């Protein structure tokens, strides 16, 4: 959601999505990944405020970096990349991985 226009567009979609029976009956609430949002910016603050208004969780906010397209070009993911540079980015994904596995515990990655 890069702007107010993005919010105006996605708000009705999210509201409809939240009304869906499968979402309402789910034991785990849906959430959002704040992709390419710089942490210490007004946009990051606004995204968190907007998600709060919609009662949506923000799982993570991976920063905008060339590591992702560089690895994808080689057919790799961040979790296939075993060096200090790759390891620095992995903790960002722990909240999402914990949600996916349903444990709520911190994932070892």
Rosetta blueprint (number, residue, H / E / L):
1 X L
2 X L
3 X L
4 X H
5 X H
6 X H
7 X H
8 X H
9 X H
10 X H
11 X H
12 X H
13 X H
14 X H
15 X H
16 X H
17 X H
18 X H
19 X H
20 X L
21 X H
22 X H
23 X H
24 X H
25 X H
26 X L
27 X L
28 X L
29 X L
30 X L
31 X E
32 X E
33 X E
34 X L
35 X L
36 X L
37 X L
38 X L
39 X L
40 X L
41 X L
42 X H
43 X H
44 X H
45 X H
46 X H
47 X H
48 X H
49 X H
50 X H
51 X H
52 X H
53 X H
54 X L
55 X L
56 X L
57 X E
58 X E
59 X E
60 X E
61 X L
62 X L
63 X L
64 X L
65 X L
66 X H
67 X H
68 X H
69 X H
70 X H
71 X H
72 X H
73 X H
74 X L
75 X L
76 X L
77 X L
78 X H
79 X H
80 X H
81 X L
82 X L
83 X L
84 X H
85 X H
86 X H
87 X H
88 X H
89 X H
90 X H
91 X H
92 X H
93 X H
94 X H
95 X H
96 X H
97 X H
98 X H
99 X H
100 X H
101 X H
102 X L
103 X L
104 X L
105 X L
106 X L
107 X L
108 X L
109 X L
